[in-house]
Amino acid sequence: MIRISNYSLNYSRQIRERKMDIPAFLSLCRQLGCDGASLHIRNLSSTQTGSLKDVRRAYLDNGLSMSMFSVSTNFGQPDAKHATEFQKVRKAIRVGLFLGAPLLRVFAGSPPQERDRQQAFARAAAALHKVCKMGAEAGLPIGLQNHNHGALCRTGDDVLQFIKLVEHPNFVFILDTGQFAGSRGASGKAPPELRDADYLDSIQKTASVARHVRTKFYRPRQDGSEPFIDYAKVFNVLRSVHYNGFVDIVYEPNAGDGDAVETAVPRIVNFLRSQISG
């Protein structure tokens, strides 16, 4: 069964301005009719045990599952800079486990320079192997997310190659529908060789190995559908591989001039529900 989740990063401004905290975010998720909620570590007011207890209780009180816990990492950097990234991961593993997360989302990262891509790919895969071992020792799967035109895992082929290189049973894939090369919403300028890339082809190649799906929205129409992404085709792909997990709402209005999250997300929830039931 496909279930709907909402992402705390959608409300980062409200959280930063102290108009919302995580318990209030979770209460909103319940009001929206979501089944779960995912958190980014940067949205937590504290990672101390006392504060985390309140967050865990808020999940229970609102009848929600924690769909995913996230931390942003960049292992495309030179090895000398990886110690800081490993430290981020260790902290996120501790917090994610306490909150009952089923997996931790990380990034492979980006090469410092385009000509360094092959070497960056190899060192990021080696680093993620270490991260998977760290997660396995604690009992938390590690999930890689595809990300934008400049990152290391920007196509379906990149993702499949990365999975082979990491080669660890604790490694899973997190599919972001809007960040494969060729998507109009993907971050960064597409390099010449990827100007004609087909994001749907990348989704088809990787959907069968996805254990979590992030559904991107940029300019949702009044019915909640997204003009940049053909979600009818995306959901056909997910159904064809019998995907059984969360679809996580990630709302990124470009340049801050999109609809307010308060009005956009309810439309998105209704749209996703129609796609699931269809």
C-alpha positions in Angstrom: 0.0 0.0 0.0 1.3 3.5 -0.9 1.0 6.0 1.9 1.4 9.8 2.1 4.0 11.6 4.1 4.8 15.2 4.6 8.3 16.7 5.0 9.4 19.1 7.7 11.7 21.0 5.4 8.6 22.3 3.6 8.0 24.4 6.7 11.6 25.5 7.4 10.7 29.2 7.3 7.9 28.8 9.8 10.1 26.7 12.0 13.0 29.2 11.8 10.7 32.1 12.6 9.3 30.1 15.5 5.8 30.2 14.1 5.8 26.4 14.2 7.7 23.6 16.0 7.9 19.9 15.2 4.9 18.9 17.4 2.8 21.5 15.6 4.1 20.3 12.3 3.1 16.7 13.2 -0.4 17.9 14.3 -0.8 19.6 10.9 0.2 16.4 9.2 -2.6 14.6 11.0 -5.1 17.4 10.0 -4.0 16.9 6.4 -4.8 13.2 6.6 -1.2 12.1 6.1 0.0 8.7 7.2 3.5 9.7 8.1 6.0 12.6 8.4 9.7 12.8 7.6 12.1 15.1 9.4 15.4 16.8 8.5 17.8 17.1 11.4 18.2 20.8 10.8 14.5 21.4 11.7 14.9 20.0 15.2 15.2 22.6 17.9 17.5 20.3 19.8 18.9 16.8 19.5 19.1 16.3 23.3 17.1 13.4 24.7 14.6 15.5 26.5 13.5 17.3 23.4 13.5 14.2 21.3 11.2 12.5 23.8 8.6 15.2 23.0 8.9 14.6 19.3 8.6 10.9 19.6 5.5 11.3 21.8 4.0 13.8 19.2 4.3 11.1 16.5 2.4 8.7 18.7 -0.3 11.2 19.7 -1.0 12.1 16.1 -1.1 8.5 14.9 1.8 9.0 12.5 4.7 6.9 11.3 8.2 8.4 10.9 8.7 7.8 7.2 12.3 8.9 7.0 15.0 10.9 8.8 17.3 13.1 6.8 20.8 14.6 7.0 22.6 16.4 4.1 26.1 15.1 3.3 28.7 15.6 0.6 31.1 12.8 0.1 32.2 14.0 -3.3 34.6 16.3 -1.5 38.3 15.2 -1.0 38.8 12.5 1.6 40.4 15.0 4.0 37.0 16.6 4.4 35.0 13.4 5.1 35.6 13.4 8.9 33.0 16.2 9.3 30.5 14.3 7.1 31.0 11.1 9.1 30.4 13.1 12.3 27.1 14.4 10.9 26.0 10.9 10.0 26.9 9.5 13.5 24.8 12.2 15.1 21.9 11.6 12.7 22.0 7.8 13.3 21.7 8.4 17.0 18.8 10.8 16.6 17.0 8.8 13.9 17.2 5.6 16.0 15.7 7.3 19.0 12.8 8.7 17.0 12.1 5.3 15.4 13.2 6.2 11.8 13.1 3.3 9.4 16.0 4.7 7.4 18.4 7.6 7.2 18.6 9.7 4.0 22.1 10.9 2.9 23.6 12.4 -0.3 26.5 11.1 -2.2 27.4 14.7 -2.9 29.0 16.6 -5.8 32.5 16.7 -7.4 34.5 19.8 -6.5 35.0 20.2 -10.3 33.4 18.5 -13.2 36.7 17.0 -14.4 37.0 15.3 -11.0 33.7 13.4 -11.3 35.1 9.9 -11.8 37.4 10.2 -8.8 34.7 11.8 -6.7 32.3 9.0 -7.6 34.8 6.4 -6.4 35.6 8.1 -3.1 31.9 8.8 -2.4 31.0 5.2 -2.9 33.8 4.1 -0.5 32.6 6.6 2.1 29.0 5.5 1.8 30.2 1.9 2.3 31.6 3.0 5.6 28.4 4.9 6.4 26.4 1.7 5.7 28.6 -0.2 8.1 28.0 2.5 10.8 24.2 2.2 10.2 24.3 -1.6 10.2 26.0 -1.6 13.6 23.3 0.6 15.0 20.4 -1.2 13.1 19.5 1.7 10.8 19.4 1.3 6.9 21.2 4.1 4.9 19.4 5.5 1.9 20.9 7.3 -1.0 18.9 9.9 -2.8 19.5 11.0 -6.4 20.1 14.7 -6.6 20.3 17.4 -9.4 22.2 18.0 -12.6 25.6 18.6 -10.9 25.6 15.8 -8.2 27.2 12.4 -8.5 23.9 10.5 -8.7 22.0 12.4 -11.2 20.7 9.7 -13.6 19.3 6.2 -13.1 22.5 4.7 -14.5 24.5 6.6 -11.9 22.3 5.3 -9.1 22.6 1.7 -10.3 26.4 2.0 -10.6 26.7 3.6 -7.2 24.7 0.8 -5.6 27.1 -1.8 -7.2 30.1 0.1 -6.0 28.9 0.6 -2.4 27.9 -3.1 -2.3 26.5 -3.3 1.2 23.3 -5.0 2.3 22.4 -2.0 4.6 22.3 0.3 1.5 18.9 1.3 0.0 17.7 3.8 -2.6 15.5 6.8 -2.1 13.9 8.0 -5.4 13.3 11.7 -5.8 10.9 12.2 -8.7 12.0 15.7 -9.5 15.8 15.6 -9.1 16.8 13.3 -11.9 18.6 14.9 -14.8 16.2 16.1 -17.4 13.5 17.2 -14.9 12.6 20.8 -15.3 12.7 21.1 -11.5 16.1 19.5 -11.0 18.6 21.9 -9.3 21.6 23.2 -11.3 22.2 23.7 -15.0 22.2 20.6 -17.1 25.5 19.9 -18.8 25.5 19.5 -22.6 25.5 15.7 -22.4 22.3 15.7 -20.3 20.3 18.4 -21.9 18.1 15.7 -23.5 18.0 13.4 -20.5 14.7 11.7 -19.8 13.9 11.8 -16.0 11.1 9.2 -16.6 13.6 6.8 -18.0 15.7 7.2 -14.8 12.6 6.6 -12.7 11.8 3.4 -14.6 15.3 2.1 -14.2 15.4 2.6 -10.4 11.8 2.3 -9.2 12.2 -1.4 -8.4 15.0 -0.7 -5.9 13.4 2.3 -4.3 12.4 2.0 -0.6 11.1 5.5 -0.2 9.8 8.0 -2.8 10.0 11.8 -2.6 7.3 13.4 -4.7 8.5 16.9 -5.8 6.1 19.8 -6.4 7.0 23.2 -7.7 4.0 24.9 -9.2 1.0 22.8 -8.2 -2.2 23.5 -10.2 -5.5 24.1 -8.5 -6.1 20.3 -8.5 -2.7 19.7 -6.9 -1.1 18.2 -10.0 2.4 19.3 -10.9 3.1 20.7 -14.4 6.8 19.8 -14.3 6.3 16.1 -13.6 4.0 13.6 -15.3 2.7 11.9 -12.1 0.2 9.7 -14.0 3.2 8.0 -15.6 5.2 8.1 -12.4 2.5 6.3 -10.5 2.1 3.8 -13.3 5.7 2.9 -12.9 5.4 2.6 -9.1 2.4 0.3 -9.5 4.2 -1.8 -12.1 7.0 -2.6 -9.5 4.4 -3.1 -6.7 6.0 -0.2 -4.7 4.8 -0.5 -1.1 5.9 2.5 0.9 5.6 6.2 1.4 5.4 9.0 -1.1 6.8 12.0 0.7 5.7 15.5 -0.3 8.6 17.9 -1.0 7.4 21.3 -1.9 9.9 23.7 -3.5 8.4 26.8 -5.0 11.0 28.4 -7.2 12.5 31.7 -6.0 9.9 31.9 -3.3 7.2 33.1 -5.6 5.0 30.0 -5.6 1.9 29.5 -3.6 2.2 29.5 0.1 2.9 26.1 1.6 -0.3 26.4 3.7 -2.4 26.5 0.6 -0.3 24.3 -1.8 0.2 21.2 0.4 -3.5 20.5 1.1 -4.1 20.5 -2.7 -1.0 18.2 -3.1 -2.3 15.8 -0.5 -5.7 15.5 -2.3 -4.0 15.0 -5.6 -1.7 12.2 -4.3 -4.6 10.5 -2.7 -6.4 10.5 -6.1 -3.3 9.0 -7.7 -3.0 6.3 -5.1 -6.6 5.3 -5.3 -6.5 5.4 -9.1 
